[in-house]
Amino acid sequence: MATSLMAFKSSIGRRALEPPAPVPIAHKPSRSCLNLRRTRSSRITCDYSCFEVRDVTYRPPGTQISLLSAVNFSLPEKSFGLIFGRSGSGKTTLLQLLAGLSKPTSGSIYIQRYGNDGNPNQSPEFLPPERVGIVFQFPERYFVADNVLEEVTFGWPRQRGDLQFKEHLALRLQRAINWVGLNGISLDKDPHTLSGGYKRRLALAIQLVQTPDLLILDEPLAGLDWKARADVVKLLKFLKKELTVLVVSHDLKELATLVDRSWRMEMGGVLREEPLPI
Ligand SMILES: Nc1ncnc2c1ncn2[C@@H]1O[C@H](COP(=O)(O)OP(=O)(O)OP(=O)(O)O)[C@@H](O)[C@H]1O
């Protein structure tokens, strides 16, 4: 792939391109979101929020083909959701809508805050694309920089900011590097010379510096050896404590211990909540 195209593909995973879809006017409380909170903690002690997808359909512009058919689901904050299903069923298409890379043809994607009683306690909010980080399948194919530091900070503002702003960026960088366990690696290292597992850590760090609320990963274990796969699973277990994670994967057994909620995507873009078939 030409370098310029690689840079473009990489950059679309790093920043928002399109304005968010309108927030629904009439909103029904999501009981399923509350139920999941109850199973994760016997006593609900504070407000919480859920990422919610309501009646989302998608038809690529200029076509008559519906790739997603009235998709509905909720994912509470700091939980781990997994979508599985046959190749070509529409999983990646759904992730792209959540990341704001395409707009739903109809339906809405938003964040809803709930009170202790399980009822919404404020109006639904847009899910702005800058609050979503997406790691594509084989993210290392889209690395563009000559060293780790430039790869992580690609797309950051280059103009002279004040000291406070620079300190803020430096803290974000340090936190992301620590979270993914890249602190033992020189920031001067060429990203292409890293091992498979470290390349995935770097791809995660690129998203985490943006401090997303929702982290989306498309086949995070694909193409890795057994040790790197185990490392990535361990890392996702840690990240789940810090933010909400939504994964598309065929590697159900390896991810099973992390999963709070799972859905099968059926051909034609029909999503159904279903336990993992393992
Ligand atoms: N812009 C488009 N126009 C027409 N069809 C499309 C477009 N984008 C994707 N498709 C088709 O939509 C279907 C769903 O694709 P998608 O990549 O979302 O599936 P998937 O479930 O993620 O598959 P995989 O597991 O192989 O990644 C496929 O048949 C694909 O060819």
The ligand as a MOL file (V3000), in Angstrom:
LIG
                    3D

  0  0  0     0  0            999 V3000
M  V30 BEGIN CTAB
M  V30 COUNTS 31 33 0 0 0
M  V30 BEGIN ATOM
M  V30 1 N -19.0980 0.3010 1.1180 0
M  V30 2 C -19.6250 -0.9220 0.9200 0
M  V30 3 N -20.4730 -1.1280 -0.0980 0
M  V30 4 C -21.0320 -2.3460 -0.2910 0
M  V30 5 N -20.7890 -3.4170 0.4890 0
M  V30 6 C -19.9470 -3.2690 1.5090 0
M  V30 7 C -19.3140 -2.0200 1.7960 0
M  V30 8 N -18.5290 -2.1890 2.8970 0
M  V30 9 C -18.6560 -3.4800 3.2620 0
M  V30 10 N -19.4860 -4.1330 2.4390 0
M  V30 11 C -19.9310 -5.5350 2.5550 0
M  V30 12 O -20.6570 -5.6360 3.7720 0
M  V30 13 C -20.5090 -6.9080 4.3380 0
M  V30 14 C -20.0980 -6.7740 5.7740 0
M  V30 15 O -18.7180 -6.3720 5.8340 0
M  V30 16 P -17.9240 -6.2900 7.1960 0
M  V30 17 O -16.4930 -6.0060 6.8720 0
M  V30 18 O -18.6050 -5.3340 8.0990 0
M  V30 19 O -18.0740 -7.7750 7.7480 0
M  V30 20 P -17.3540 -8.4880 8.9670 0
M  V30 21 O -18.4190 -9.2090 9.7110 0
M  V30 22 O -16.5370 -7.5170 9.7320 0
M  V30 23 O -16.3970 -9.5270 8.2360 0
M  V30 24 P -14.9400 -10.0710 8.6820 0
M  V30 25 O -15.1560 -10.9550 9.8970 0
M  V30 26 O -14.4970 -10.8610 7.4770 0
M  V30 27 O -14.0750 -8.8790 8.9460 0
M  V30 28 C -19.5170 -7.6580 3.4600 0
M  V30 29 O -20.2360 -8.4930 2.5830 0
M  V30 30 C -18.8200 -6.5420 2.7020 0
M  V30 31 O -18.3640 -6.9960 1.4550 0
M  V30 END ATOM
M  V30 BEGIN BOND
M  V30 1 1 1 2
M  V30 2 1 2 3
M  V30 3 2 2 7
M  V30 4 2 3 4
M  V30 5 1 4 5
M  V30 6 2 5 6
M  V30 7 1 6 7
M  V30 8 1 6 10
M  V30 9 1 7 8
M  V30 10 2 8 9
M  V30 11 1 9 10
M  V30 12 1 10 11
M  V30 13 1 11 12
M  V30 14 1 11 30
M  V30 15 1 12 13
M  V30 16 1 13 14
M  V30 17 1 13 28
M  V30 18 1 14 15
M  V30 19 1 15 16
M  V30 20 2 16 17
M  V30 21 1 16 18
M  V30 22 1 16 19
M  V30 23 1 19 20
M  V30 24 2 20 21
M  V30 25 1 20 22
M  V30 26 1 20 23
M  V30 27 1 23 24
M  V30 28 2 24 25
M  V30 29 1 24 26
M  V30 30 1 24 27
M  V30 31 1 28 29
M  V30 32 1 28 30
M  V30 33 1 30 31
M  V30 END BOND
M  V30 END CTAB
M  END
